[in-house]
């Protein structure tokens, strides 16, 4: 007999847990090995905002549109009535 596949929720949950585990290991290693860098020293907020709204404006707007479409899609999927109900 062939093994039964995992339901979609379990598969998505496993991917999320794996991602969280990878981030936790990376943070733990950085703390143990002394990789301490202050993120605010790498780039200032003023420089970052200047870059986002001048040189990378198109990419910033496209990313915001994709996120907006995703949020609207989730709301539509949640509000849709069930077929058997």
DSSP file (Angstrom, degrees, kcal/mol; ACC not computed):
  #  RESIDUE AA STRUCTURE BP1 BP2  ACC     N-H-->O    O-->H-N    N-H-->O    O-->H-N    TCO  KAPPA ALPHA  PHI   PSI    X-CA   Y-CA   Z-CA
    1    1 A X              0   0    0      0, 0.0     2,-0.2     0, 0.0     3,-0.0   0.000 360.0 360.0 360.0 142.3    0.0    0.0    0.0
    2    2 A X        -     0   0    0      1,-0.1     2,-0.1     0, 0.0     0, 0.0  -0.581 360.0-104.9 -79.6 143.0    1.1    3.5   -0.8
    3    3 A X        -     0   0    0     -2,-0.2     2,-0.3     1,-0.1    -1,-0.1  -0.406  36.7-112.4 -67.3 144.7    1.5    5.9    2.2
    4    4 A X        -     0   0    0      1,-0.1    -1,-0.1    -2,-0.1     2,-0.0  -0.590  33.4-117.0 -77.8 136.8   -1.2    8.4    2.5
    5    5 A X        -     0   0    0     -2,-0.3     2,-0.1     1,-0.1    -1,-0.1  -0.336  31.5-101.1 -71.3 155.5   -0.1   12.0    1.9
    6    6 A X        -     0   0    0      1,-0.1    -1,-0.1     2,-0.1     5,-0.0  -0.442  41.5-102.0 -71.3 147.3   -0.2   14.6    4.6
    7    7 A X     >  -     0   0    0     -2,-0.1     4,-2.0     1,-0.1     3,-0.2  -0.277  34.8-107.5 -63.0 159.6   -3.1   17.1    4.6
    8    8 A X  H  > S+     0   0    0      1,-0.2     4,-2.6     2,-0.2     5,-0.2   0.850 117.8  56.1 -60.0 -36.7   -2.3   20.5    3.3
    9    9 A X  H  > S+     0   0    0      1,-0.2     4,-2.5     2,-0.2    -1,-0.2   0.909 108.0  47.8 -65.0 -40.7   -2.5   22.1    6.7
   10   10 A X  H  > S+     0   0    0     -3,-0.2     4,-2.5     2,-0.2    -1,-0.2   0.904 111.8  50.2 -66.1 -40.7    0.1   19.7    8.1
   11   11 A X  H  X S+     0   0    0     -4,-2.0     4,-2.0     2,-0.2    -2,-0.2   0.934 113.1  45.3 -63.8 -45.8    2.4   20.3    5.2
   12   12 A X  H  X S+     0   0    0     -4,-2.6     4,-2.3     1,-0.2    -2,-0.2   0.904 112.6  52.2 -64.2 -40.3    2.2   24.1    5.6
   13   13 A X  H  X S+     0   0    0     -4,-2.5     4,-2.7    -5,-0.2    -2,-0.2   0.890 107.8  51.4 -62.8 -39.8    2.6   23.8    9.3
   14   14 A X  H  X S+     0   0    0     -4,-2.5     4,-2.4     2,-0.2    -1,-0.2   0.895 110.0  49.4 -64.4 -39.8    5.8   21.7    8.9
   15   15 A X  H  X S+     0   0    0     -4,-2.0     4,-2.3     2,-0.2    -2,-0.2   0.914 112.4  47.5 -64.8 -42.4    7.2   24.3    6.5
   16   16 A X  H  X S+     0   0    0     -4,-2.3     4,-2.5     2,-0.2    -2,-0.2   0.931 112.9  48.2 -64.8 -45.2    6.5   27.1    8.9
   17   17 A X  H  X S+     0   0    0     -4,-2.7     4,-2.4     1,-0.2    -2,-0.2   0.892 111.1  51.6 -62.8 -39.1    7.9   25.2   11.9
   18   18 A X  H  X S+     0   0    0     -4,-2.4     4,-2.2     2,-0.2    -1,-0.2   0.911 110.3  48.6 -63.2 -41.9   11.0   24.4    9.8
   19   19 A X  H  X S+     0   0    0     -4,-2.3     4,-2.2     2,-0.2    -2,-0.2   0.908 111.6  48.8 -64.3 -41.9   11.5   28.0    9.0
   20   20 A X  H  X S+     0   0    0     -4,-2.5     4,-2.5     1,-0.2    -2,-0.2   0.902 110.5  52.0 -63.9 -40.1   11.1   29.1   12.6
   21   21 A X  H  X S+     0   0    0     -4,-2.4     4,-2.4     2,-0.2    -2,-0.2   0.905 108.6  50.3 -63.1 -41.4   13.6   26.4   13.6
   22   22 A X  H  X S+     0   0    0     -4,-2.2     4,-2.3     2,-0.2    -1,-0.2   0.917 111.7  47.8 -63.1 -43.1   16.1   27.7   11.1
   23   23 A X  H  X S+     0   0    0     -4,-2.2     4,-2.5     2,-0.2    -2,-0.2   0.910 111.5  50.6 -64.4 -41.5   15.7   31.3   12.3
   24   24 A X  H  X S+     0   0    0     -4,-2.5     4,-2.4     1,-0.2    -2,-0.2   0.899 111.0  48.3 -64.5 -40.2   16.1   30.2   15.9
   25   25 A X  H  X S+     0   0    0     -4,-2.4     4,-2.7     2,-0.2     5,-0.2   0.911 111.6  50.3 -65.8 -41.5   19.3   28.2   15.2
   26   26 A X  H  X S+     0   0    0     -4,-2.3     4,-2.3     2,-0.2    -2,-0.2   0.909 112.2  46.8 -63.6 -41.8   20.7   31.2   13.3
   27   27 A X  H  X S+     0   0    0     -4,-2.5     4,-1.9     2,-0.2    -2,-0.2   0.914 113.0  49.6 -66.3 -42.2   20.0   33.6   16.1
   28   28 A X  H  X S+     0   0    0     -4,-2.4     4,-2.4     1,-0.2    -2,-0.2   0.914 111.9  47.8 -62.7 -43.3   21.4   31.2   18.7
   29   29 A X  H  X S+     0   0    0     -4,-2.7     4,-2.8     1,-0.2     6,-0.2   0.897 110.1  52.1 -64.7 -39.9   24.6   30.7   16.6
   30   30 A X  H  X>S+     0   0    0     -4,-2.3     5,-2.2    -5,-0.2     4,-0.6   0.873 111.7  47.0 -65.7 -34.3   25.0   34.4   16.2
   31   31 A X  H  <5S+     0   0    0     -4,-1.9     3,-0.3     3,-0.2    -2,-0.2   0.903 115.4  45.3 -71.8 -40.5   24.7   34.9   19.9
   32   32 A X  H  <5S+     0   0    0     -4,-2.4    -2,-0.2     1,-0.2    -1,-0.2   0.887 116.6  43.8 -69.7 -39.1   27.1   32.1   20.7
   33   33 A X  H  <5S-     0   0    0     -4,-2.8    -1,-0.2    -5,-0.2    -2,-0.2   0.484 111.7-116.2 -89.0  -2.7   29.7   33.1   18.1
   34   34 A X  T  <5 +     0   0    0     -4,-0.6     2,-2.0    -3,-0.3    -3,-0.2   0.811  55.1 157.9  77.2  30.3   29.5   36.8   18.9
   35   35 A X      < +     0   0    0     -5,-2.2     2,-0.8    -6,-0.2    -1,-0.2  -0.536  18.6 161.5 -84.0  73.8   28.2   38.1   15.6
   36   36 A X        +     0   0    0     -2,-2.0     2,-0.4    -3,-0.1    -5,-0.0  -0.851   5.8 159.3-103.8 111.7   26.8   41.2   17.1
   37   37 A X        -     0   0    0     -2,-0.8     2,-0.7     3,-0.0     3,-0.1  -0.997  39.4-127.4-127.9 136.1   26.1   44.0   14.7
   38   38 A X    >>  -     0   0    0     -2,-0.4     3,-1.5     1,-0.2     4,-0.8  -0.726  13.9-150.5 -81.3 117.1   23.8   46.8   15.4
   39   39 A X  H >> S+     0   0    0     -2,-0.7     4,-1.1     1,-0.3     3,-0.5   0.806  94.6  60.4 -60.2 -28.3   21.3   47.0   12.5
   40   40 A X  H 34 S+     0   0    0      1,-0.2    -1,-0.3     2,-0.2     5,-0.1   0.734 100.8  54.6 -72.9 -19.8   20.9   50.8   13.0
   41   41 A X  H <4 S+     0   0    0     -3,-1.5    -1,-0.2     1,-0.1    -2,-0.2   0.709  98.3  64.0 -82.8 -20.0   24.6   51.3   12.4
   42   42 A X  H << S-     0   0    0     -4,-0.8     2,-0.3    -3,-0.5    -2,-0.2   0.932 123.4  -8.1 -70.5 -45.3   24.4   49.5    9.0
   43   43 A X  S  < S-     0   0    0     -4,-1.1    -1,-0.3     4,-0.0     2,-0.1  -0.981  73.3-121.9-151.5 139.5   22.1   52.0    7.4
   44   44 A X     >  -     0   0    0     -2,-0.3     4,-2.3    -3,-0.2     5,-0.2  -0.462  23.4-119.9 -81.5 157.0   20.2   54.9    8.8
   45   45 A X  H  > S+     0   0    0      1,-0.2     4,-2.6     2,-0.2     5,-0.2   0.857 113.7  55.6 -63.0 -36.1   16.5   55.1    8.5
   46   46 A X  H  > S+     0   0    0      2,-0.2     4,-2.0     1,-0.2    -1,-0.2   0.921 109.6  45.4 -64.1 -44.0   16.8   58.4    6.5
   47   47 A X  H  > S+     0   0    0      2,-0.2     4,-2.2     1,-0.2    -2,-0.2   0.900 112.9  51.3 -66.3 -40.0   19.0   56.7    3.9
   48   48 A X  H  X S+     0   0    0     -4,-2.3     4,-2.5     1,-0.2    -2,-0.2   0.926 111.5  46.2 -63.1 -45.3   16.7   53.7    3.7
   49   49 A X  H  X S+     0   0    0     -4,-2.6     4,-2.0     1,-0.2    -1,-0.2   0.878 110.7  53.4 -66.2 -36.3   13.6   55.8    3.1
   50   50 A X  H  < S+     0   0    0     -4,-2.0     4,-0.5    -5,-0.2     5,-0.4   0.914 111.6  46.1 -63.6 -41.8   15.4   57.9    0.6
   51   51 A X  H ><>S+     0   0    0     -4,-2.2     5,-2.5     1,-0.2     3,-0.9   0.919 112.0  50.5 -65.3 -44.5   16.4   54.7   -1.4
   52   52 A X  H 3<5S+     0   0    0     -4,-2.5     8,-0.3     1,-0.2    -1,-0.2   0.858 115.9  40.9 -64.8 -34.8   12.9   53.2   -1.2
   53   53 A X  T 3<5S+     0   0    0     -4,-2.0    -1,-0.2    -5,-0.2    -2,-0.2   0.350 128.0  25.6-100.1   7.5   11.2   56.3   -2.4
   54   54 A X  T X 5S+     0   0    0     -3,-0.9     3,-0.9    -4,-0.5     4,-0.2   0.507 129.5  20.8-125.0 -76.1   13.7   57.3   -5.2
   55   55 A X  T 3 5S+     0   0    0     -5,-0.4     3,-0.2     1,-0.2    -3,-0.2   0.868 134.8  33.1 -69.9 -38.2   15.8   54.5   -6.7
   56   56 A X  T 3><S+     0   0    0     -5,-2.5     4,-2.2     1,-0.2    -1,-0.2  -0.025  80.1 119.4-109.7  29.8   13.6   51.5   -5.7
   57   57 A X  H <> S+     0   0    0     -3,-0.9     4,-2.5     1,-0.2     5,-0.2   0.909  74.6  49.9 -63.7 -43.9   10.2   53.2   -6.0
   58   58 A X  H  > S+     0   0    0     -3,-0.2     4,-2.4    -4,-0.2    -1,-0.2   0.928 112.9  46.1 -63.7 -45.4    8.8   50.9   -8.7
   59   59 A X  H  > S+     0   0    0      1,-0.2     4,-2.4     2,-0.2    -1,-0.2   0.893 112.6  51.8 -63.7 -39.1    9.9   47.7   -6.8
   60   60 A X  H  X S+     0   0    0     -4,-2.2     4,-2.0    -8,-0.3    -2,-0.2   0.913 111.9  45.8 -63.1 -44.1    8.4   49.1   -3.6
   61   61 A X  H  X S+     0   0    0     -4,-2.5     4,-2.1     2,-0.2    -2,-0.2   0.888 112.1  50.8 -68.7 -39.3    5.1   49.9   -5.2
   62   62 A X  H  X S+     0   0    0     -4,-2.4     4,-2.4     2,-0.2    -2,-0.2   0.918 110.7  49.4 -64.2 -42.9    4.9   46.5   -6.9
   63   63 A X  H  X S+     0   0    0     -4,-2.4     4,-2.2     1,-0.2    -2,-0.2   0.900 111.0  49.5 -62.9 -40.5    5.6   44.7   -3.6
   64   64 A X  H  X S+     0   0    0     -4,-2.0     4,-2.1     1,-0.2    -1,-0.2   0.878 110.7  50.4 -68.1 -35.4    2.9   46.8   -1.9
   65   65 A X  H  X S+     0   0    0     -4,-2.1     4,-2.7     2,-0.2    -2,-0.2   0.912 109.3  50.6 -65.8 -42.9    0.4   45.9   -4.7
   66   66 A X  H  X S+     0   0    0     -4,-2.4     4,-2.1     1,-0.2    -2,-0.2   0.911 111.8  47.9 -62.1 -42.3    1.2   42.2   -4.4
   67   67 A X  H  X S+     0   0    0     -4,-2.2     4,-2.3     2,-0.2    -1,-0.2   0.902 111.8  49.9 -64.8 -40.4    0.6   42.3   -0.6
   68   68 A X  H  X S+     0   0    0     -4,-2.1     4,-2.4     2,-0.2    -2,-0.2   0.918 110.5  49.3 -64.0 -43.9   -2.6   44.2   -1.1
   69   69 A X  H  X S+     0   0    0     -4,-2.7     4,-2.3     1,-0.2    -1,-0.2   0.895 110.9  51.3 -62.7 -39.9   -3.9   41.8   -3.7
   70   70 A X  H  X S+     0   0    0     -4,-2.1     4,-2.1    -5,-0.2    -1,-0.2   0.910 110.3  48.1 -63.3 -42.5   -3.0   38.9   -1.3
   71   71 A X  H  X S+     0   0    0     -4,-2.3     4,-2.0     2,-0.2    -2,-0.2   0.909 112.5  48.0 -65.9 -41.5   -4.9   40.5    1.6
   72   72 A X  H  X S+     0   0    0     -4,-2.4     4,-2.3     1,-0.2    -1,-0.2   0.896 110.6  53.3 -65.4 -38.9   -8.0   41.1   -0.5
   73   73 A X  H  X S+     0   0    0     -4,-2.3     4,-2.4    -5,-0.2    -2,-0.2   0.895 107.7  50.0 -62.3 -40.9   -7.8   37.5   -1.8
   74   74 A X  H  X S+     0   0    0     -4,-2.1     4,-2.2     2,-0.2    -1,-0.2   0.915 110.6  49.5 -64.5 -42.5   -7.7   36.1    1.7
   75   75 A X  H  X S+     0   0    0     -4,-2.0     4,-2.2     1,-0.2    -2,-0.2   0.911 111.8  48.7 -63.5 -41.7  -10.7   38.2    2.7
   76   76 A X  H  X S+     0   0    0     -4,-2.3     4,-1.2     1,-0.2    -1,-0.2   0.907 111.7  49.4 -64.7 -41.6  -12.7   37.1   -0.4
   77   77 A X  H  < S+     0   0    0     -4,-2.4    -1,-0.2     1,-0.2    -2,-0.2   0.875 113.0  46.8 -66.2 -36.6  -11.8   33.4    0.3
   78   78 A X  H  < S+     0   0    0     -4,-2.2    -1,-0.2     1,-0.2    -2,-0.2   0.882 113.5  47.7 -72.6 -37.6  -12.9   33.7    4.0
   79   79 A X  H  < S+     0   0    0     -4,-2.2    -1,-0.2    -5,-0.2    -2,-0.2   0.663  86.3 106.7 -78.4 -16.2  -16.2   35.5    3.2
   80   80 A X  S  < S-     0   0    0     -4,-1.2     3,-0.1    -5,-0.2     2,-0.1  -0.432  77.5-115.7 -66.5 132.9  -17.1   33.0    0.4
   81   81 A X        -     0   0    0     -2,-0.1    -1,-0.1     1,-0.1     2,-0.1  -0.373  32.8-102.0 -69.2 148.8  -20.0   30.7    1.6
   82   82 A X        -     0   0    0      1,-0.1     3,-0.3    -2,-0.1    -1,-0.1  -0.401  24.1-131.1 -68.8 146.7  -19.2   27.0    1.8
   83   83 A X  S    S+     0   0    0      1,-0.2    -1,-0.1     2,-0.1    -2,-0.1   0.862 103.1  42.7 -71.1 -35.7  -20.5   24.9   -1.1
   84   84 A X              0   0    0      1,-0.2    -1,-0.2     0, 0.0    -2,-0.0   0.567 360.0 360.0 -87.3  -7.5  -22.2   22.2    1.0
   85   85 A X              0   0    0     -3,-0.3    -1,-0.2     0, 0.0    -2,-0.1   0.465 360.0 360.0 -91.0 360.0  -23.8   24.5    3.6
